[in-house]
Amino acid sequence: MPDRIHLTVATVIERHGRFLLVREIRDGREVFNQPAGHVEPGETLLRAATRETFEETGWQIQPTAVISFTTYTAPQNGITYYRVALAAKALVHDPAAQLDPDIEEAVWLDYEEILQKAYQLRSPMVLEAINDYRHGHLYPLDILKTHR
């Protein structure tokens, strides 16, 4: 049984009808995911989303809404992940940014292209977050509270 909480944040970013995803190799297979990663100790969800998105794509973003809070137990390792999905606006891209070594590339895909790659999505949470976003399931950021 894991001895720590696996809290992750993911961003759904749409621009010109396309969604920003990352292509990565996991367990020897190519998968697609939203820019996502673990929330570091002491870090807010918004800061984690901004940091992870830049580290994985080179895009500066502005979170705009909360989409969902999802619990997922990965079948390959039995770890339960708690994932907050946020909608965000793409602001500026830095083409010289060094991407995380786990990331093969950042790609913009339209919804149909994502559906064609459904079998390559890292988890069911990827498409679920996009569908929730597309259906307008958006909540104000001020539901996220931080106490220090």
N, CA, C and O atoms as a GROMACS GRO file, in nm:
protein
  592
    1MET      N    1   0.085  -0.119   0.000
    1MET     CA    2   0.000   0.000   0.000
    1MET      C    3   0.089   0.125   0.000
    1MET      O    4   0.181   0.134   0.081
    2PRO      N    5   0.063   0.220  -0.089
    2PRO     CA    6   0.146   0.341  -0.096
    2PRO      C    7   0.135   0.421   0.034
    2PRO      O    8   0.032   0.421   0.100
    3ASP      N    9   0.244   0.487   0.068
    3ASP     CA   10   0.246   0.562   0.194
    3ASP      C   11   0.227   0.711   0.172
    3ASP      O   12   0.249   0.789   0.265
    4ARG      N   13   0.189   0.753   0.053
    4ARG     CA   14   0.164   0.895   0.030
    4ARG      C   15   0.048   0.913  -0.066
    4ARG      O   16   0.012   0.823  -0.141
    5ILE      N   17  -0.008   1.032  -0.061
    5ILE     CA   18  -0.118   1.066  -0.151
    5ILE      C   19  -0.060   1.102  -0.287
    5ILE      O   20   0.039   1.174  -0.296
    6HIS      N   21  -0.121   1.053  -0.391
    6HIS     CA   22  -0.080   1.087  -0.527
    6HIS      C   23  -0.180   1.189  -0.582
    6HIS      O   24  -0.276   1.154  -0.650
    7LEU      N   25  -0.155   1.316  -0.550
    7LEU     CA   26  -0.240   1.425  -0.597
    7LEU      C   27  -0.179   1.481  -0.724
    7LEU      O   28  -0.065   1.528  -0.724
    8THR      N   29  -0.256   1.477  -0.832
    8THR     CA   30  -0.207   1.528  -0.959
    8THR      C   31  -0.301   1.636  -1.011
    8THR      O   32  -0.416   1.647  -0.969
    9VAL      N   33  -0.248   1.714  -1.102
    9VAL     CA   34  -0.326   1.818  -1.167
    9VAL      C   35  -0.303   1.805  -1.317
    9VAL      O   36  -0.193   1.772  -1.362
   10ALA      N   37  -0.409   1.829  -1.395
   10ALA     CA   38  -0.400   1.822  -1.540
   10ALA      C   39  -0.470   1.944  -1.599
   10ALA      O   40  -0.565   1.997  -1.540
   11THR      N   41  -0.422   1.989  -1.714
   11THR     CA   42  -0.484   2.105  -1.777
   11THR      C   43  -0.544   2.067  -1.912
   11THR      O   44  -0.482   1.997  -1.992
   12VAL      N   45  -0.664   2.115  -1.935
   12VAL     CA   46  -0.732   2.101  -2.063
   12VAL      C   47  -0.722   2.238  -2.128
   12VAL      O   48  -0.780   2.336  -2.080
   13ILE      N   49  -0.649   2.244  -2.238
   13ILE     CA   50  -0.622   2.371  -2.306
   13ILE      C   51  -0.669   2.358  -2.449
   13ILE      O   52  -0.618   2.276  -2.525
   14GLU      N   53  -0.767   2.440  -2.486
   14GLU     CA   54  -0.820   2.440  -2.622
   14GLU      C   55  -0.780   2.570  -2.689
   14GLU      O   56  -0.790   2.678  -2.630
   15ARG      N   57  -0.736   2.559  -2.812
   15ARG     CA   58  -0.696   2.677  -2.891
   15ARG      C   59  -0.729   2.648  -3.037
   15ARG      O   60  -0.679   2.551  -3.094
   16HIS      N   61  -0.811   2.732  -3.097
   16HIS     CA   62  -0.849   2.716  -3.238
   16HIS      C   63  -0.906   2.576  -3.266
   16HIS      O   64  -0.877   2.517  -3.370
   17GLY      N   65  -0.987   2.524  -3.172
   17GLY     CA   66  -1.052   2.395  -3.193
   17GLY      C   67  -0.962   2.275  -3.172
   17GLY      O   68  -1.001   2.163  -3.204
   18ARG      N   69  -0.844   2.296  -3.118
   18ARG     CA   70  -0.750   2.186  -3.094
   18ARG      C   71  -0.712   2.185  -2.946
   18ARG      O   72  -0.712   2.289  -2.880
   19PHE      N   73  -0.679   2.067  -2.896
   19PHE     CA   74  -0.643   2.050  -2.756
   19PHE      C   75  -0.494   2.018  -2.745
   19PHE      O   76  -0.439   1.942  -2.824
   20LEU      N   77  -0.430   2.078  -2.645
   20LEU     CA   78  -0.287   2.055  -2.622
   20LEU      C   79  -0.269   1.927  -2.540
   20LEU      O   80  -0.316   1.916  -2.427
   21LEU      N   81  -0.199   1.832  -2.599
   21LEU     CA   82  -0.168   1.705  -2.532
   21LEU      C   83  -0.017   1.682  -2.540
   21LEU      O   84   0.054   1.746  -2.617
   22VAL      N   85   0.028   1.589  -2.459
   22VAL     CA   86   0.169   1.549  -2.466
   22VAL      C   87   0.175   1.403  -2.507
   22VAL      O   88   0.094   1.320  -2.466
   23ARG      N   89   0.274   1.374  -2.590
   23ARG     CA   90   0.300   1.236  -2.633
   23ARG      C   91   0.419   1.187  -2.552
   23ARG      O   92   0.524   1.252  -2.547
   24GLU      N   93   0.401   1.072  -2.489
   24GLU     CA   94   0.507   1.017  -2.404
   24GLU      C   95   0.511   0.866  -2.420
   24GLU      O   96   0.417   0.804  -2.470
   25ILE      N   97   0.621   0.809  -2.377
   25ILE     CA   98   0.636   0.663  -2.379
   25ILE      C   99   0.626   0.615  -2.234
   25ILE      O  100   0.704   0.656  -2.149
   26ARG      N  101   0.528   0.529  -2.209
   26ARG     CA  102   0.506   0.472  -2.076
   26ARG      C  103   0.503   0.321  -2.088
   26ARG      O  104   0.426   0.266  -2.167
   27ASP      N  105   0.587   0.254  -2.011
   27ASP     CA  106   0.591   0.107  -2.013
   27ASP      C  107   0.607   0.054  -2.155
   27ASP      O  108   0.546  -0.046  -2.192
   28GLY      N  109   0.690   0.124  -2.235
   28GLY     CA  110   0.721   0.080  -2.370
   28GLY      C  111   0.615   0.109  -2.474
   28GLY      O  112   0.626   0.062  -2.587
   29ARG      N  113   0.512   0.186  -2.438
   29ARG     CA  114   0.409   0.216  -2.537
   29ARG      C  115   0.384   0.366  -2.543
   29ARG      O  116   0.394   0.437  -2.443
   30GLU      N  117   0.350   0.412  -2.664
   30GLU     CA  118   0.322   0.553  -2.686
   30GLU      C  119   0.183   0.586  -2.634
   30GLU      O  120   0.085   0.520  -2.668
   31VAL      N  121   0.176   0.691  -2.549
   31VAL     CA  122   0.048   0.734  -2.494
   31VAL      C  123   0.036   0.886  -2.502
   31VAL      O  124   0.135   0.957  -2.516
   32PHE      N  125  -0.089   0.932  -2.495
   32PHE     CA  126  -0.118   1.075  -2.496
   32PHE      C  127  -0.188   1.112  -2.367
   32PHE      O  128  -0.268   1.036  -2.314
   33ASN      N  129  -0.156   1.231  -2.317
   33ASN     CA  130  -0.210   1.278  -2.191
   33ASN      C  131  -0.224   1.429  -2.197
   33ASN      O  132  -0.161   1.494  -2.281
   34GLN      N  133  -0.306   1.485  -2.110
   34GLN     CA  134  -0.301   1.629  -2.092
   34GLN      C  135  -0.168   1.661  -2.023
   34GLN      O  136  -0.108   1.574  -1.960
   35PRO      N  137  -0.121   1.786  -2.036
   35PRO     CA  138  -0.009   1.825  -1.950
   35PRO      C  139  -0.054   1.802  -1.805
   35PRO      O  140  -0.157   1.854  -1.762
   36ALA      N  141   0.024   1.726  -1.731
   36ALA     CA  142  -0.020   1.685  -1.597
   36ALA      C  143   0.100   1.643  -1.514
   36ALA      O  144   0.206   1.612  -1.566
   37GLY      N  145   0.080   1.643  -1.384
   37GLY     CA  146   0.185   1.596  -1.296
   37GLY      C  147   0.145   1.611  -1.151
   37GLY      O  148   0.036   1.658  -1.117
   38HIS      N  149   0.238   1.571  -1.066
   38HIS     CA  150   0.214   1.574  -0.922
   38HIS      C  151   0.222   1.715  -0.866
   38HIS      O  152   0.301   1.798  -0.911
   39VAL      N  153   0.137   1.740  -0.768
   39VAL     CA  154   0.141   1.865  -0.693
   39VAL      C  155   0.250   1.848  -0.588
   39VAL      O  156   0.247   1.753  -0.509
   40GLU      N  157   0.346   1.940  -0.586
   40GLU     CA  158   0.457   1.934  -0.491
   40GLU      C  159   0.412   1.984  -0.354
   40GLU      O  160   0.319   2.064  -0.345
   41PRO      N  161   0.477   1.937  -0.246
   41PRO     CA  162   0.442   1.986  -0.113
   41PRO      C  163   0.449   2.139  -0.105
   41PRO      O  164   0.546   2.200  -0.150
   42GLY      N  165   0.345   2.199  -0.049
   42GLY     CA  166   0.340   2.343  -0.034
   42GLY      C  167   0.296   2.418  -0.159
   42GLY      O  168   0.284   2.540  -0.156
   43GLU      N  169   0.271   2.348  -0.267
   43GLU     CA  170   0.234   2.411  -0.394
   43GLU      C  171   0.082   2.414  -0.408
   43GLU      O  172   0.014   2.319  -0.371
   44THR      N  173   0.030   2.523  -0.462
   44THR     CA  174  -0.114   2.529  -0.488
   44THR      C  175  -0.145   2.452  -0.617
   44THR      O  176  -0.056   2.426  -0.698
   45LEU      N  177  -0.271   2.416  -0.633
   45LEU     CA  178  -0.312   2.347  -0.755
   45LEU      C  179  -0.289   2.433  -0.879
   45LEU      O  180  -0.245   2.383  -0.982
   46LEU      N  181  -0.317   2.563  -0.868
   46LEU     CA  182  -0.299   2.652  -0.983
   46LEU      C  183  -0.152   2.665  -1.020
   46LEU      O  184  -0.117   2.662  -1.138
   47ARG      N  185  -0.067   2.678  -0.920
   47ARG     CA  186   0.077   2.687  -0.947
   47ARG      C  187   0.129   2.557  -1.007
   47ARG      O  188   0.210   2.559  -1.100
   48ALA      N  189   0.083   2.444  -0.955
   48ALA     CA  190   0.126   2.314  -1.008
   48ALA      C  191   0.083   2.299  -1.154
   48ALA      O  192   0.160   2.251  -1.236
   49ALA      N  193  -0.040   2.340  -1.186
   49ALA     CA  194  -0.088   2.330  -1.324
   49ALA      C  195  -0.005   2.416  -1.417
   49ALA      O  196   0.031   2.374  -1.527
   50THR      N  197   0.025   2.537  -1.374
   50THR     CA  198   0.106   2.629  -1.455
   50THR      C  199   0.246   2.573  -1.475
   50THR      O  200   0.298   2.573  -1.587
   51ARG      N  201   0.308   2.525  -1.368
   51ARG     CA  202   0.444   2.470  -1.375
   51ARG      C  203   0.450   2.346  -1.462
   51ARG      O  204   0.533   2.336  -1.552
   52GLU      N  205   0.361   2.251  -1.436
   52GLU     CA  206   0.363   2.125  -1.511
   52GLU      C  207   0.338   2.149  -1.660
   52GLU      O  208   0.402   2.087  -1.745
   53THR      N  209   0.245   2.237  -1.691
   53THR     CA  210   0.217   2.264  -1.833
   53THR      C  211   0.338   2.323  -1.902
   53THR      O  212   0.371   2.283  -2.014
   54PHE      N  213   0.406   2.417  -1.836
   54PHE     CA  214   0.525   2.475  -1.899
   54PHE      C  215   0.635   2.370  -1.913
   54PHE      O  216   0.699   2.360  -2.018
   55GLU      N  217   0.659   2.292  -1.808
   55GLU     CA  218   0.765   2.191  -1.812
   55GLU      C  219   0.741   2.086  -1.920
   55GLU      O  220   0.837   2.033  -1.977
   56GLU      N  221   0.615   2.055  -1.948
   56GLU     CA  222   0.585   1.950  -2.044
   56GLU      C  223   0.558   1.998  -2.186
   56GLU      O  224   0.562   1.919  -2.280
   57THR      N  225   0.528   2.130  -2.202
   57THR     CA  226   0.490   2.178  -2.335
   57THR      C  227   0.561   2.305  -2.379
   57THR      O  228   0.565   2.335  -2.498
   58GLY      N  229   0.618   2.381  -2.286
   58GLY     CA  230   0.677   2.510  -2.319
   58GLY      C  231   0.574   2.622  -2.328
   58GLY      O  232   0.607   2.733  -2.368
   59TRP      N  233   0.448   2.594  -2.292
   59TRP     CA  234   0.342   2.695  -2.297
   59TRP      C  235   0.319   2.756  -2.160
   59TRP      O  236   0.306   2.686  -2.060
   60GLN      N  237   0.315   2.890  -2.157
   60GLN     CA  238   0.267   2.962  -2.039
   60GLN      C  239   0.115   2.962  -2.050
   60GLN      O  240   0.059   2.983  -2.158
   61ILE      N  241   0.048   2.936  -1.938
   61ILE     CA  242  -0.098   2.928  -1.939
   61ILE      C  243  -0.159   3.011  -1.828
   61ILE      O  244  -0.090   3.057  -1.737
   62GLN      N  245  -0.288   3.030  -1.838
   62GLN     CA  246  -0.366   3.093  -1.731
   62GLN      C  247  -0.484   3.001  -1.702
   62GLN      O  248  -0.574   2.987  -1.785
   63PRO      N  249  -0.486   2.937  -1.583
   63PRO     CA  250  -0.602   2.855  -1.548
   63PRO      C  251  -0.728   2.942  -1.544
   63PRO      O  252  -0.726   3.056  -1.498
   64THR      N  253  -0.838   2.886  -1.595
   64THR     CA  254  -0.962   2.962  -1.604
   64THR      C  255  -1.079   2.900  -1.528
   64THR      O  256  -1.171   2.971  -1.490
   65ALA      N  257  -1.077   2.769  -1.506
   65ALA     CA  258  -1.189   2.702  -1.440
   65ALA      C  259  -1.147   2.564  -1.390
   65ALA      O  260  -1.049   2.506  -1.438
   66VAL      N  261  -1.223   2.514  -1.295
   66VAL     CA  262  -1.208   2.376  -1.249
   66VAL      C  263  -1.303   2.291  -1.330
   66VAL      O  264  -1.420   2.327  -1.349
   67ILE      N  265  -1.254   2.178  -1.380
   67ILE     CA  266  -1.339   2.087  -1.456
   67ILE      C  267  -1.388   1.973  -1.370
   67ILE      O  268  -1.508   1.945  -1.364
   68SER      N  269  -1.295   1.905  -1.302
   68SER     CA  270  -1.335   1.786  -1.226
   68SER      C  271  -1.231   1.748  -1.122
   68SER      O  272  -1.116   1.792  -1.126
   69PHE      N  273  -1.275   1.665  -1.029
   69PHE     CA  274  -1.188   1.598  -0.934
   69PHE      C  275  -1.218   1.450  -0.948
   69PHE      O  276  -1.330   1.406  -0.921
   70THR      N  277  -1.118   1.373  -0.990
   70THR     CA  278  -1.138   1.232  -1.024
   70THR      C  279  -1.044   1.144  -0.944
   70THR      O  280  -0.929   1.179  -0.920
   71THR      N  281  -1.095   1.029  -0.905
   71THR     CA  282  -1.013   0.927  -0.840
   71THR      C  283  -0.997   0.812  -0.938
   71THR      O  284  -1.094   0.766  -0.999
   72TYR      N  285  -0.873   0.764  -0.953
   72TYR     CA  286  -0.844   0.658  -1.049
   72TYR      C  287  -0.740   0.564  -0.990
   72TYR      O  288  -0.634   0.607  -0.945
   73THR      N  289  -0.770   0.435  -0.990
   73THR     CA  290  -0.672   0.335  -0.948
   73THR      C  291  -0.614   0.271  -1.073
   73THR      O  292  -0.685   0.206  -1.150
   74ALA      N  293  -0.483   0.291  -1.092
   74ALA     CA  294  -0.416   0.241  -1.212
   74ALA      C  295  -0.402   0.089  -1.204
   74ALA      O  296  -0.350   0.037  -1.105
   75PRO      N  297  -0.448   0.017  -1.306
   75PRO     CA  298  -0.443  -0.129  -1.301
   75PRO      C  299  -0.300  -0.184  -1.303
   75PRO      O  300  -0.276  -0.292  -1.249
   76GLN      N  301  -0.206  -0.112  -1.364
   76GLN     CA  302  -0.070  -0.164  -1.375
   76GLN      C  303   0.008  -0.160  -1.245
   76GLN      O  304   0.100  -0.239  -1.225
   77ASN      N  305  -0.027  -0.066  -1.153
   77ASN     CA  306   0.051  -0.058  -1.029
   77ASN      C  307  -0.036  -0.053  -0.903
   77ASN      O  308   0.018  -0.057  -0.792
   78GLY      N  309  -0.168  -0.044  -0.917
   78GLY     CA  310  -0.257  -0.043  -0.802
   78GLY      C  311  -0.260   0.088  -0.724
   78GLY      O  312  -0.326   0.097  -0.621
   79ILE      N  313  -0.188   0.189  -0.773
   79ILE     CA  314  -0.185   0.318  -0.704
   79ILE      C  315  -0.312   0.397  -0.736
   79ILE      O  316  -0.355   0.401  -0.851
   80THR      N  317  -0.370   0.457  -0.634
   80THR     CA  318  -0.485   0.544  -0.653
   80THR      C  319  -0.437   0.687  -0.669
   80THR      O  320  -0.364   0.740  -0.585
   81TYR      N  321  -0.478   0.748  -0.779
   81TYR     CA  322  -0.443   0.886  -0.809
   81TYR      C  323  -0.566   0.974  -0.789
   81TYR      O  324  -0.677   0.936  -0.826
   82TYR      N  325  -0.545   1.091  -0.732
   82TYR     CA  326  -0.649   1.192  -0.716
   82TYR      C  327  -0.611   1.304  -0.812
   82TYR      O  328  -0.505   1.366  -0.798
   83ARG      N  329  -0.698   1.330  -0.910
   83ARG     CA  330  -0.662   1.419  -1.021
   83ARG      C  331  -0.761   1.535  -1.031
   83ARG      O  332  -0.882   1.515  -1.042
   84VAL      N  333  -0.708   1.654  -1.026
   84VAL     CA  334  -0.787   1.775  -1.047
   84VAL      C  335  -0.760   1.822  -1.190
   84VAL      O  336  -0.646   1.848  -1.227
   85ALA      N  337  -0.866   1.832  -1.268
   85ALA     CA  338  -0.852   1.881  -1.406
   85ALA      C  339  -0.897   2.026  -1.409
   85ALA      O  340  -1.003   2.061  -1.357
   86LEU      N  341  -0.814   2.109  -1.470
   86LEU     CA  342  -0.841   2.252  -1.482
   86LEU      C  343  -0.846   2.290  -1.629
   86LEU      O  344  -0.770   2.239  -1.710
   87ALA      N  345  -0.936   2.380  -1.663
   87ALA     CA  346  -0.934   2.442  -1.795
   87ALA      C  347  -0.834   2.556  -1.789
   87ALA      O  348  -0.819   2.620  -1.685
   88ALA      N  349  -0.767   2.582  -1.900
   88ALA     CA  350  -0.669   2.690  -1.902
   88ALA      C  351  -0.662   2.750  -2.042
   88ALA      O  352  -0.698   2.688  -2.141
   89LYS      N  353  -0.614   2.871  -2.045
   89LYS     CA  354  -0.595   2.944  -2.170
   89LYS      C  355  -0.446   2.945  -2.202
   89LYS      O  356  -0.363   2.975  -2.116
   90ALA      N  357  -0.411   2.913  -2.327
   90ALA     CA  358  -0.272   2.921  -2.372
   90ALA      C  359  -0.236   3.067  -2.394
   90ALA      O  360  -0.310   3.140  -2.460
   91LEU      N  361  -0.123   3.110  -2.337
   91LEU     CA  362  -0.082   3.249  -2.349
   91LEU      C  363   0.035   3.267  -2.445
   91LEU      O  364   0.021   3.329  -2.550
   92VAL      N  365   0.149   3.212  -2.408
   92VAL     CA  366   0.272   3.233  -2.486
   92VAL      C  367   0.350   3.102  -2.490
   92VAL      O  368   0.360   3.032  -2.389
   93HIS      N  369   0.404   3.069  -2.607
   93HIS     CA  370   0.486   2.949  -2.621
   93HIS      C  371   0.633   2.987  -2.627
   93HIS      O  372   0.670   3.083  -2.695
   94ASP      N  373   0.716   2.912  -2.556
   94ASP     CA  374   0.860   2.929  -2.559
   94ASP      C  375   0.919   2.812  -2.637
   94ASP      O  376   0.935   2.704  -2.580
   95PRO      N  377   0.952   2.830  -2.765
   95PRO     CA  378   1.003   2.718  -2.844
   95PRO      C  379   1.139   2.668  -2.798
   95PRO      O  380   1.181   2.558  -2.835
   96ALA      N  381   1.209   2.746  -2.717
   96ALA     CA  382   1.340   2.705  -2.666
   96ALA      C  383   1.330   2.632  -2.532
   96ALA      O  384   1.433   2.589  -2.478
   97ALA      N  385   1.212   2.617  -2.477
   97ALA     CA  386   1.195   2.552  -2.347
   97ALA      C  387   1.240   2.407  -2.354
   97ALA      O  388   1.210   2.336  -2.450
   98GLN      N  389   1.313   2.363  -2.250
   98GLN     CA  390   1.352   2.223  -2.238
   98GLN      C  391   1.236   2.146  -2.178
   98GLN      O  392   1.197   2.173  -2.065
   99LEU      N  393   1.180   2.052  -2.252
   99LEU     CA  394   1.068   1.974  -2.201
   99LEU      C  395   1.118   1.865  -2.108
   99LEU      O  396   1.232   1.819  -2.120
  100ASP      N  397   1.031   1.824  -2.015
  100ASP     CA  398   1.064   1.713  -1.927
  100ASP      C  399   1.115   1.595  -2.010
  100ASP      O  400   1.066   1.572  -2.120
  101PRO      N  401   1.212   1.521  -1.958
  101PRO     CA  402   1.268   1.410  -2.036
  101PRO      C  403   1.167   1.300  -2.067
  101PRO      O  404   1.187   1.224  -2.162
  102ASP      N  405   1.058   1.290  -1.990
  102ASP     CA  406   0.956   1.188  -2.016
  102ASP      C  407   0.869   1.223  -2.137
  102ASP      O  408   0.800   1.136  -2.189
  103ILE      N  409   0.872   1.348  -2.181
  103ILE     CA  410   0.784   1.395  -2.286
  103ILE      C  411   0.854   1.385  -2.422
  103ILE      O  412   0.963   1.438  -2.440
  104GLU      N  413   0.790   1.318  -2.516
  104GLU     CA  414   0.843   1.309  -2.651
  104GLU      C  415   0.815   1.438  -2.727
  104GLU      O  416   0.903   1.492  -2.794
  105GLU      N  417   0.691   1.488  -2.716
  105GLU     CA  418   0.655   1.614  -2.780
  105GLU      C  419   0.519   1.660  -2.729
  105GLU      O  420   0.440   1.581  -2.677
  106ALA      N  421   0.494   1.789  -2.745
  106ALA     CA  422   0.362   1.846  -2.721
  106ALA      C  423   0.293   1.858  -2.856
  106ALA      O  424   0.354   1.900  -2.955
  107VAL      N  425   0.164   1.822  -2.860
  107VAL     CA  426   0.091   1.823  -2.986
  107VAL      C  427  -0.047   1.886  -2.966
  107VAL      O  428  -0.106   1.876  -2.859
  108TRP      N  429  -0.095   1.952  -3.071
  108TRP     CA  430  -0.231   2.005  -3.073
  108TRP      C  431  -0.315   1.912  -3.160
  108TRP      O  432  -0.285   1.894  -3.278
  109LEU      N  433  -0.419   1.853  -3.102
  109LEU     CA  434  -0.506   1.760  -3.174
  109LEU      C  435  -0.650   1.807  -3.165
  109LEU      O  436  -0.694   1.858  -3.062
  110ASP      N  437  -0.725   1.790  -3.275
  110ASP     CA  438  -0.867   1.822  -3.266
  110ASP      C  439  -0.939   1.702  -3.203
  110ASP      O  440  -0.880   1.596  -3.183
  111TYR      N  441  -1.065   1.723  -3.172
  111TYR     CA  442  -1.141   1.622  -3.099
  111TYR      C  443  -1.147   1.489  -3.175
  111TYR      O  444  -1.132   1.383  -3.115
  112GLU      N  445  -1.167   1.494  -3.304
  112GLU     CA  446  -1.173   1.372  -3.384
  112GLU      C  447  -1.041   1.295  -3.380
  112GLU      O  448  -1.040   1.172  -3.371
  113GLU      N  449  -0.930   1.367  -3.386
  113GLU     CA  450  -0.799   1.302  -3.377
  113GLU      C  451  -0.780   1.236  -3.241
  113GLU      O  452  -0.722   1.128  -3.231
  114ILE      N  453  -0.830   1.300  -3.136
  114ILE     CA  454  -0.820   1.241  -3.002
  114ILE      C  455  -0.904   1.114  -2.994
  114ILE      O  456  -0.860   1.014  -2.939
  115LEU      N  457  -1.024   1.118  -3.050
  115LEU     CA  458  -1.108   0.998  -3.051
  115LEU      C  459  -1.041   0.884  -3.127
  115LEU      O  460  -1.051   0.768  -3.086
  116GLN      N  461  -0.971   0.915  -3.237
  116GLN     CA  462  -0.901   0.812  -3.313
  116GLN      C  463  -0.787   0.751  -3.232
  116GLN      O  464  -0.747   0.638  -3.257
  117LYS      N  465  -0.734   0.826  -3.137
  117LYS     CA  466  -0.624   0.778  -3.053
  117LYS      C  467  -0.673   0.732  -2.916
  117LYS      O  468  -0.593   0.719  -2.824
  118ALA      N  469  -0.802   0.709  -2.901
  118ALA     CA  470  -0.858   0.675  -2.770
  118ALA      C  471  -0.785   0.558  -2.704
  118ALA      O  472  -0.765   0.559  -2.583
  119TYR      N  473  -0.745   0.460  -2.782
  119TYR     CA  474  -0.674   0.344  -2.727
  119TYR      C  475  -0.533   0.381  -2.678
  119TYR      O  476  -0.470   0.304  -2.606
  120GLN      N  477  -0.483   0.500  -2.718
  120GLN     CA  478  -0.350   0.544  -2.676
  120GLN      C  479  -0.354   0.647  -2.563
  120GLN      O  480  -0.250   0.696  -2.522
  121LEU      N  481  -0.471   0.678  -2.514
  121LEU     CA  482  -0.478   0.776  -2.405
  121LEU      C  483  -0.424   0.712  -2.278
  121LEU      O  484  -0.449   0.594  -2.250
  122ARG      N  485  -0.351   0.790  -2.200
  122ARG     CA  486  -0.282   0.735  -2.083
  122ARG      C  487  -0.379   0.676  -1.982
  122ARG      O  488  -0.348   0.576  -1.917
  123SER      N  489  -0.496   0.736  -1.968
  123SER     CA  490  -0.599   0.682  -1.880
  123SER      C  491  -0.735   0.729  -1.930
  123SER      O  492  -0.742   0.817  -2.016
  124PRO      N  493  -0.842   0.672  -1.878
  124PRO     CA  494  -0.975   0.718  -1.918
  124PRO      C  495  -1.003   0.863  -1.875
  124PRO      O  496  -1.095   0.927  -1.926
  125MET      N  497  -0.925   0.914  -1.782
  125MET     CA  498  -0.945   1.050  -1.734
  125MET      C  499  -0.915   1.156  -1.840
  125MET      O  500  -0.967   1.267  -1.833
  126VAL      N  501  -0.832   1.122  -1.938
  126VAL     CA  502  -0.794   1.219  -2.042
  126VAL      C  503  -0.917   1.258  -2.124
  126VAL      O  504  -0.950   1.376  -2.135
  127LEU      N  505  -0.984   1.161  -2.181
  127LEU     CA  506  -1.102   1.189  -2.263
  127LEU      C  507  -1.216   1.241  -2.176
  127LEU      O  508  -1.292   1.328  -2.219
  128GLU      N  509  -1.230   1.187  -2.058
  128GLU     CA  510  -1.336   1.233  -1.967
  128GLU      C  511  -1.324   1.383  -1.939
  128GLU      O  512  -1.424   1.454  -1.940
  129ALA      N  513  -1.203   1.430  -1.912
  129ALA     CA  514  -1.183   1.573  -1.883
  129ALA      C  515  -1.214   1.658  -2.007
  129ALA      O  516  -1.274   1.765  -1.995
  130ILE      N  517  -1.174   1.611  -2.124
  130ILE     CA  518  -1.204   1.685  -2.248
  130ILE      C  519  -1.355   1.688  -2.271
  130ILE      O  520  -1.410   1.793  -2.307
  131ASN      N  521  -1.422   1.576  -2.252
  131ASN     CA  522  -1.568   1.572  -2.270
  131ASN      C  523  -1.639   1.662  -2.169
  131ASN      O  524  -1.732   1.734  -2.205
  132ASP      N  525  -1.596   1.658  -2.045
  132ASP     CA  526  -1.655   1.747  -1.944
  132ASP      C  527  -1.637   1.893  -1.985
  132ASP      O  528  -1.730   1.973  -1.974
  133TYR      N  529  -1.518   1.927  -2.030
  133TYR     CA  530  -1.489   2.064  -2.077
  133TYR      C  531  -1.582   2.100  -2.193
  133TYR      O  532  -1.643   2.207  -2.194
  134ARG      N  533  -1.591   2.012  -2.291
  134ARG     CA  534  -1.674   2.038  -2.409
  134ARG      C  535  -1.821   2.054  -2.374
  134ARG      O  536  -1.894   2.126  -2.442
  135HIS      N  537  -1.865   1.987  -2.268
  135HIS     CA  538  -2.005   1.996  -2.225
  135HIS      C  539  -2.028   2.110  -2.126
  135HIS      O  540  -2.137   2.124  -2.070
  136GLY      N  541  -1.926   2.192  -2.104
  136GLY     CA  542  -1.942   2.309  -2.018
  136GLY      C  543  -1.942   2.282  -1.870
  136GLY      O  544  -1.992   2.363  -1.792
  137HIS      N  545  -1.887   2.169  -1.828
  137HIS     CA  546  -1.879   2.139  -1.686
  137HIS      C  547  -1.759   2.213  -1.627
  137HIS      O  548  -1.653   2.155  -1.603
  138LEU      N  549  -1.778   2.341  -1.604
  138LEU     CA  550  -1.672   2.430  -1.559
  138LEU      C  551  -1.716   2.500  -1.431
  138LEU      O  552  -1.829   2.550  -1.422
  139TYR      N  553  -1.626   2.504  -1.334
  139TYR     CA  554  -1.657   2.562  -1.204
  139TYR      C  555  -1.556   2.672  -1.174
  139TYR      O  556  -1.440   2.663  -1.217
  140PRO      N  557  -1.598   2.774  -1.101
  140PRO     CA  558  -1.508   2.887  -1.075
  140PRO      C  559  -1.383   2.844  -0.997
  140PRO      O  560  -1.388   2.756  -0.911
  141LEU      N  561  -1.271   2.907  -1.030
  141LEU     CA  562  -1.145   2.876  -0.961
  141LEU      C  563  -1.152   2.907  -0.812
  141LEU      O  564  -1.078   2.849  -0.734
  142ASP      N  565  -1.242   2.998  -0.772
  142ASP     CA  566  -1.244   3.036  -0.630
  142ASP      C  567  -1.300   2.926  -0.539
  142ASP      O  568  -1.308   2.945  -0.418
  143ILE      N  569  -1.339   2.811  -0.598
  143ILE     CA  570  -1.374   2.699  -0.510
  143ILE      C  571  -1.248   2.633  -0.453
  143ILE      O  572  -1.255   2.554  -0.358
  144LEU      N  573  -1.134   2.667  -0.510
  144LEU     CA  574  -1.006   2.615  -0.460
  144LEU      C  575  -0.956   2.711  -0.352
  144LEU      O  576  -0.930   2.828  -0.380
  145LYS      N  577  -0.943   2.663  -0.233
  145LYS     CA  578  -0.900   2.746  -0.119
  145LYS      C  579  -0.762   2.705  -0.073
  145LYS      O  580  -0.729   2.586  -0.071
  146THR      N  581  -0.681   2.802  -0.036
  146THR     CA  582  -0.547   2.777   0.017
  146THR      C  583  -0.532   2.848   0.150
  146THR      O  584  -0.560   2.968   0.160
  147HIS      N  585  -0.489   2.777   0.251
  147HIS     CA  586  -0.460   2.834   0.383
  147HIS      C  587  -0.312   2.812   0.411
  147HIS      O  588  -0.260   2.702   0.388
  148ARG      N  589  -0.246   2.911   0.459
  148ARG     CA  590  -0.102   2.898   0.490
  148ARG      C  591  -0.079   2.925   0.636
  148ARG      O  592   0.035   2.919   0.683
   0.00000   0.00000   0.00000
